[in-house]
Amino acid sequence: MNEDILLSARDIVREYRVAGSGTLGRRTTIRPVNNVNLDIRRGETLGLVGESGSGKSTLGRSLIMVDPPTSGTVQFGGQDITRLRRGGLRRIRTDLQMIFQDPYASLNPRWRAQDIVGEGLALQTRLSGRERRDRVAEVLERVGLPAGAAEKYPHEFSGGQRQRLGIARALVLNPQLIVADESVSALDVSVQSRILNLLQDLKADLGLTYLFISHDLAVVKYVSDRVAVMYLGRVVELASSDDVYAAPLHPYTLSLLCAIPQSSRSAAPVRQRLVLHGDPPSLSRLPSGCPFRTRCPYVQPTRCDSELPPLRSAAPGHSVACHWAEDIAAGRITPRADRTAAAPTPA
């Protein structure tokens, strides 16, 4: 395994059995994560972006064994962690941590900050009570919480402070990889920027690696070295952050970029605006061929209907799952008139 790769996922599938529609509906199997291959390099921030329901959070939880995959393998530091039993998983937890989306619901309201942040230390280390308190105080200070925060309960903190508390809980065991699952989406914009800057500072100071999950492409661009775009459980584009924003190849990525407010993408080229019609198909009734074809502005008959596009290399360091990516980029295929809109006037 390449020493630069901290975590390597191959053929990851996560399945759930869900009830069918109607009183007598039969249970059916859905795959919110469907044959995903992904590498996360040491010291990088890999952004994972897509609409709600694309499988981002499920993939993040599967990669760190919070919700283990149904099939496939995850290697962390060269070790296949999908084969670990309970004791082995418990030992690996110190290196794999998560920051959750809701900074209030993810915290026990009956516990003080001291107990919330120190829980991992109590479970995973043999530190004395005094040593645990000292470590908690150190981490709370590191994330910018005020003196005396250790004795407070979650309801006594603001939303931004609660998220700092969640970050402290993730940091306390000195992890190598942190999955940040929509970690700023519930916060005001001004608070978002401070939390993002904190995450960046912690990465630089502590040598952390992040999987940063978000539906907001503007936020992902700010923090990410590379970006993976997900649609209906599959990665459809993977490239450096600069390439995804300056030269996207998948129609879905193009559509997401067009949804960013102009002020947030003013540095990006002004393109013809694509409009996504309708909602993504149900995971229990996926279309044949390309999953995106029912909404794609560039859909072509026959091949898009019948052939699933694999994630392939289209340029150095740039992978895409689209049959026509190069033709679209070169302008040889144009979008359907009913799925475009006039390009906005630059601000």
N, C-alpha and C positions, 0 to 999 in steps of 0.2 A: 504493500500500500504506500502511495506517495506520502512522504512525511509532512508535506504542506497541507494535506487533507486531514482535518480533524474529525469530521463525520462524513460517512459515505453511505447513502441509501440506494438500494437496488431493488427494483420491481416491487415497490411498496404498494400494498393493497389494504384498504380498511373497509370491511363490509359490516352492514347492520341488517338485521331482520326487522322489518316494519310491517304493521298491519295494512292490509289493502283497504280500498274504499268500499263503503256500503256495509250493511249489517253482517253479510256473509263473506265479506272480502277476505281473500286468502293472504297470508303473510308473504311478503316478497323481499328480495335481497336488493339493497342499494349499495353502491360503491362511491362514497364521497371522496375517496382517494383511490385512484385507478392506475396502477403500474407506473409509479413515479420513480425516476432516477435523479438523484441530486447529490452534489458534493458541497460541503461547507469547508472553506479553507481556514486555517488557523489565523486568528487576528483580523478577519474580515467581518463586515456586516453584509449578510445576504438578505436583501429585501424580498418578501413574498407578497405579491399583490394580486387582487382580483375582486370581483363582486362578492357580495354576501352569498353564501351557499356554494362558493367555488371549491371549498375543501381546504382552505388555508389553515384554519385553526386545527382541524382534524389531523392534517399532515404534521403540523408542529407538535401536537401532543403525541402522535405516533412515533416521531423521530426520537423523542426522549423517554419513551415507554410509559408516559402517563396513561395513554390509551393505546396499548401495543397493537401493531399491525396484524391483520389477519394472515398475511403472507408477505414474503420478501425478507430482506436482511438489512440491518443497520449496523455498520461498523463504526465504533467510536474509539479513536486512538489505536486502530488496528484490531480491536476486539469486537467480535460479533455479539452485540448486547441483546439481540433478539433471542438468543439461546440461554440467557442467564435466568437462573431461578430466583426465588424471592431474596435470598441472602446476597447473591451477586448483584441484583438490581439495587438493593439497599446501599451497597458499597459504592455503586456508580452514581448514586443520586447526588453525592457531594459535588460532582463535576458537571451535572446537568440540572439547570434550574429554569424556572419560568416566572415571568411577570404577567399577571392576568389583566384582562381588559377593564373590568369594573373594580376600581380602587376601593370600593366599600364592600360589595358583596363577597369579595375574595378574602376579607379580613374577619376574624371571629369577633363579633361586637362585644363579647363578654370578657375578652382578654385585653390586657394592657399591651402597649407596644413592646415592652420588655419581653413578654411571653410570646407574642407573635413572631418577633424576629429571632428570639432565642430557642424556639421549638426545635429547629434543625440541629442546633448545637446539643440540645439535651438528648436527641435521638441518635446522633451520629458521632458524638465525641465523648471523651471521658473527662472533659473539663469540669473543674469544680464550679459551684454556684457563683463564686466571686469572679472566676475567670470568664464565665459565660456573661455575666453582667458587664464586665470590662469590654469584652468583645462586642457586645450589643451596643454599648455606648460609643465605641469607636466607629462602628458602621453607621449608626444614626447620625453622628457628626459628619461622616464622609458624604452622606447623601443630602446634607444641608438642613436637617431637622434641628429645631432649637433645643437648648438645654432644658432638661426636665421632660422631654418628649417620651422617655421610656415609661413614665408612670401614667401616661394618658391612655384613654380608650379611643378606638377609631372615630367615634362620633365627635370627638373633641378636635379633630383635625379638619382642615379644608380639603377639597378634592385633590389638589396638587400635592399637599402634604401626605395624604393617604397613599397616593401613588409612590411617593418617595419611601414610604414605609414598606410598600410592596417590593420596591427595588432593594431596600435594605435586607429584607427577608431573603431575597434571591442571592444577595452578595455575601451573606454572613459565613457561608461554608467555603468561600474562595473557589467558585466554580470556574470551569474553563469555557463552557457554552451556556448562553442564556437565550431562551426563546421569549421574545417580547411580543405578546399576542394582543394587537390593537391597544397597546399600552398608553396611548395618548388620545384615543378617539373620544373618550368620555370627558375630556378636559376642555376648558376654554382655550382659545387660540393663543393668548398671551402665556398661559400656563403650559401649553403644549411646547412652546419654544424653549422654555426653561428646562422642562423634563428632557427634551431631546438633547439640549446642550449638556445636561448632566450625564446622559447615557454616553455621549461622545467623549466627555472627559474621563469617565470611568473606563471606557475602552482603551484610551490612550495610556492612562496611568496604571491599569491593572492587566493589560494584555488580554482583554476579554474578546470573545467571539460571539456575535449575535446572529440569530435568525429573527429578523424584524418583520412581523406580519402586520399588514395594513391594507385597507381599501383605498387609501389616499395616495395617489402617485406622487403628488408634490412633496408630501412628508417622506415617502420612501426615497425619493431622489436626494433629499437633504442628508440622509444618514447612511445610505447604502453604497457599497463598493460594486456589488453586482445585484441584478434584479431578476427574479423568476416570476413569470406571469402565469397564473393558474386559471383554468376554465373547466368547470364540470369535472373536477377531480384530476385533471391532467395538467402538467406543465406545458404551455404552448410556446413560450419564448424564454430564453435565458441568455443574458449578455451582461456586459459591464453597464453600470448606471448611465454613463455618458452615451453609449451606443443605443440603449433602449429609448432614451429620450430624444436623441438627435437623429437616429436612423432605425426606427422600429420596423420590423418585418412582418409581424402577424397582424391581420386586420383587427383582431380583438384588442391588441395593444394600441393600435392607431385610434380605435374608438375610445378607449379609456383616456388617452392623452387629450382627445378632443373635448372630453368632459371636464378637464381641469380649467378653472377660471382663467381668463386670458392674462390677468396680472400675475398669476402663479407660473405661467409658462411663457412669459414674455421673451425669455432668452431662446426659446425653441423656435424652429421654423414655423411660419404660418402655413397651415395646410388646409386643403379642402375638408370641411367638417363632415364627419360621418355620424350618422344617427342610428343607434341600436334600437330596433323595434321589438317590442314584446319582452317577455321574461325568458330566462334560460329554461330549457326543457326540464321536465321532471327526471330525477335520477332513476326512477323506476321505469321510465319510458324514453330512453335515450334514442335519438335518431340514428339511422344507419350512416355509415361513412363518417364524415367529419362532424363532431358534436356541435361545432359553431355554425354549420351551414344554414340552419334555420334563421339566423340573424345576420349572417355575413354580407356586407355590402359588395363583396367581390365574388360571391358564390358562382361556380361554373357547373353546368350540367354534367351528369354522368360520373365523373371522377369524384367530385365532392360528395355525391350521393352514396357512393358505393365503397370508397376506399378511405380507411382511417389514416390520416397523415402521421408518420412517426416524427418524434423529435430528432432532428438531424442537424448537422453542422452546415450552415449556409455561408459562414465567413469565419475567419479566425476568432475564436472565443465567443461566437454568436450562434446559438442554436434556435431553431424554429420548427413548429409543427404545422406547416402549411404547404400544400402542393404547389402553390403559385407565388410564393414569397418573392422570388427574384423577379418574376414578371410584373407583380404589383409594384415593387420598388422601382423598376425601370419604366413604369407607365404603360407597359404593353397590355395590361388589363385595367380597366377603369371601373369605378364603383357604379352600381345601379342608381339611376336618377332618383328613385323613390327612397333611397337610403343615404342621401347626402343633403347638406345644407350649405348655404353660402358661408364662406370663410369669414370670421369676425374681423372687424377693422382693428388693426393693432392699436393698443392703448398708447 
